[in-house]
C-alpha cells in the first residue's frame, strides 16, 4: 500500500518541481526583457 502511494507521490513531486522551475524561468525571462 505505502509503496503504491509513495510512487504516485514522488511522480507528482517531480511534476511540481519541473513546473515550478519552468515558471521561474519564464519569470526571469520576462523580468530580463522588461528591464
N, CA, C and O atoms as CSV, one atom per row, in Angstrom:
chain,resi,resn,atom,element,x,y,z
A,1,UNK,N,N,0.831,-1.199,0.000
A,1,UNK,CA,C,0.000,0.000,0.000
A,1,UNK,C,C,0.871,1.258,0.000
A,1,UNK,O,O,0.669,2.160,-0.813
A,2,UNK,N,N,1.825,1.308,0.904
A,2,UNK,CA,C,2.659,2.506,1.012
A,2,UNK,C,C,3.488,2.719,-0.247
A,2,UNK,O,O,3.634,3.852,-0.705
A,3,UNK,N,N,4.032,1.647,-0.809
A,3,UNK,CA,C,4.889,1.802,-1.990
A,3,UNK,C,C,4.098,2.349,-3.176
A,3,UNK,O,O,4.612,3.148,-3.958
A,4,UNK,N,N,2.837,1.910,-3.305
A,4,UNK,CA,C,1.998,2.437,-4.388
A,4,UNK,C,C,1.762,3.931,-4.200
A,4,UNK,O,O,1.882,4.715,-5.142
A,5,UNK,N,N,1.427,4.309,-2.984
A,5,UNK,CA,C,1.180,5.721,-2.676
A,5,UNK,C,C,2.451,6.540,-2.860
A,5,UNK,O,O,2.420,7.657,-3.377
A,6,UNK,N,N,3.570,5.963,-2.425
A,6,UNK,CA,C,4.841,6.688,-2.488
A,6,UNK,C,C,5.269,6.937,-3.930
A,6,UNK,O,O,5.776,8.012,-4.250
A,7,UNK,N,N,5.067,5.953,-4.800
A,7,UNK,CA,C,5.411,6.138,-6.216
A,7,UNK,C,C,4.617,7.287,-6.821
A,7,UNK,O,O,5.160,8.126,-7.541
A,8,UNK,N,N,3.324,7.309,-6.516
A,8,UNK,CA,C,2.472,8.378,-7.043
A,8,UNK,C,C,2.900,9.728,-6.480
A,8,UNK,O,O,2.934,10.729,-7.197
A,9,UNK,N,N,3.224,9.745,-5.197
A,9,UNK,CA,C,3.660,10.980,-4.529
A,9,UNK,C,C,4.932,11.521,-5.181
A,9,UNK,O,O,5.031,12.713,-5.470
A,10,UNK,N,N,5.907,10.633,-5.412
A,10,UNK,CA,C,7.185,11.043,-5.997
A,10,UNK,C,C,6.976,11.546,-7.420
A,10,UNK,O,O,7.577,12.542,-7.824
A,11,UNK,N,N,6.128,10.861,-8.180
A,11,UNK,CA,C,5.876,11.287,-9.559
A,11,UNK,C,C,5.307,12.703,-9.591
A,11,UNK,O,O,5.774,13.538,-10.366
A,12,UNK,N,N,4.297,12.984,-8.753
A,12,UNK,CA,C,3.709,14.328,-8.744
A,12,UNK,C,C,4.670,15.358,-8.165
A,12,UNK,O,O,4.616,16.534,-8.525
A,13,UNK,N,N,5.545,14.920,-7.273
A,13,UNK,CA,C,6.561,15.831,-6.742
A,13,UNK,C,C,7.508,16.274,-7.859
A,13,UNK,O,O,7.886,17.444,-7.924
A,14,UNK,N,N,7.889,15.351,-8.729
A,14,UNK,CA,C,8.760,15.679,-9.859
A,14,UNK,C,C,8.034,16.618,-10.818
A,14,UNK,O,O,8.620,17.588,-11.298
A,15,UNK,N,N,6.758,16.335,-11.100
A,15,UNK,CA,C,5.971,17.206,-11.979
A,15,UNK,C,C,5.909,18.615,-11.401
A,15,UNK,O,O,6.072,19.599,-12.124
A,16,UNK,N,N,5.673,18.705,-10.104
A,16,UNK,CA,C,5.582,20.012,-9.445
A,16,UNK,C,C,6.922,20.754,-9.511
A,16,UNK,O,O,6.954,21.963,-9.744
A,17,UNK,N,N,8.008,20.037,-9.309
A,17,UNK,CA,C,9.331,20.664,-9.352
A,17,UNK,C,C,9.650,21.184,-10.752
A,17,UNK,O,O,10.160,22.295,-10.899
A,18,UNK,N,N,9.352,20.391,-11.780
A,18,UNK,CA,C,9.624,20.810,-13.157
A,18,UNK,C,C,8.763,22.016,-13.521
A,18,UNK,O,O,9.245,22.955,-14.156
A,19,UNK,N,N,7.491,21.997,-13.123
A,19,UNK,CA,C,6.593,23.116,-13.414
A,19,UNK,C,C,7.061,24.386,-12.717
A,19,UNK,O,O,7.049,25.465,-13.309
A,20,UNK,N,N,7.470,24.259,-11.471
A,20,UNK,CA,C,7.954,25.427,-10.731
A,20,UNK,C,C,9.225,25.988,-11.358
A,20,UNK,O,O,9.395,27.204,-11.442
A,21,UNK,N,N,10.108,25.114,-11.793
A,21,UNK,CA,C,11.342,25.561,-12.437
A,21,UNK,C,C,11.039,26.279,-13.749
A,21,UNK,O,O,11.648,27.304,-14.053
A,22,UNK,N,N,10.101,25.743,-14.522
A,22,UNK,CA,C,9.715,26.391,-15.779
A,22,UNK,C,C,9.091,27.755,-15.508
A,22,UNK,O,O,9.368,28.716,-16.226
A,23,UNK,N,N,8.254,27.847,-14.482
A,23,UNK,CA,C,7.627,29.124,-14.137
A,23,UNK,C,C,8.680,30.143,-13.715
A,23,UNK,O,O,8.593,31.316,-14.078
A,24,UNK,N,N,9.660,29.704,-12.960
A,24,UNK,CA,C,10.735,30.600,-12.543
A,24,UNK,C,C,11.538,31.082,-13.752
A,24,UNK,O,O,11.921,32.250,-13.826
A,25,UNK,N,N,11.786,30.185,-14.686
A,25,UNK,CA,C,12.484,30.570,-15.913
A,25,UNK,C,C,11.692,31.591,-16.718
A,25,UNK,O,O,12.263,32.547,-17.243
A,26,UNK,N,N,10.378,31.393,-16.819
A,26,UNK,CA,C,9.524,32.359,-17.527
A,26,UNK,C,C,9.549,33.708,-16.830
A,26,UNK,O,O,9.637,34.746,-17.487
A,27,UNK,N,N,9.474,33.703,-15.522
A,27,UNK,CA,C,9.507,34.951,-14.760
A,27,UNK,C,C,10.829,35.682,-14.975
A,27,UNK,O,O,10.842,36.895,-15.183
A,28,UNK,N,N,11.929,34.958,-14.926
A,28,UNK,CA,C,13.244,35.569,-15.127
A,28,UNK,C,C,13.356,36.154,-16.533
A,28,UNK,O,O,13.918,37.234,-16.716
A,29,UNK,N,N,12.821,35.439,-17.524
A,29,UNK,CA,C,12.859,35.931,-18.902
A,29,UNK,C,C,12.061,37.216,-19.045
A,29,UNK,O,O,12.526,38.176,-19.659
A,30,UNK,N,N,10.868,37.237,-18.482
A,30,UNK,CA,C,10.021,38.433,-18.556
A,30,UNK,C,C,10.697,39.606,-17.856
A,30,UNK,O,O,10.698,40.723,-18.375
A,31,UNK,N,N,11.264,39.363,-16.697
A,31,UNK,CA,C,11.935,40.443,-15.975
A,31,UNK,C,C,13.152,40.958,-16.747
A,31,UNK,O,O,13.440,42.155,-16.722
A,32,UNK,N,N,13.858,40.072,-17.425
A,32,UNK,CA,C,15.024,40.486,-18.201
A,32,UNK,C,C,14.602,41.300,-19.426
A,32,UNK,O,O,15.288,42.248,-19.806
A,33,UNK,N,N,13.480,40.935,-20.043
A,33,UNK,CA,C,13.011,41.638,-21.235
A,33,UNK,C,C,12.463,43.010,-20.863
A,33,UNK,O,O,12.701,43.986,-21.574
A,34,UNK,N,N,11.732,43.092,-19.753
A,34,UNK,CA,C,11.086,44.338,-19.349
A,34,UNK,C,C,12.110,45.367,-18.886
A,34,UNK,O,O,11.975,46.555,-19.179
A,35,UNK,N,N,13.126,44.918,-18.170
A,35,UNK,CA,C,14.075,45.897,-17.604
A,35,UNK,C,C,15.234,46.215,-18.519
A,35,UNK,O,O,16.098,47.018,-18.165
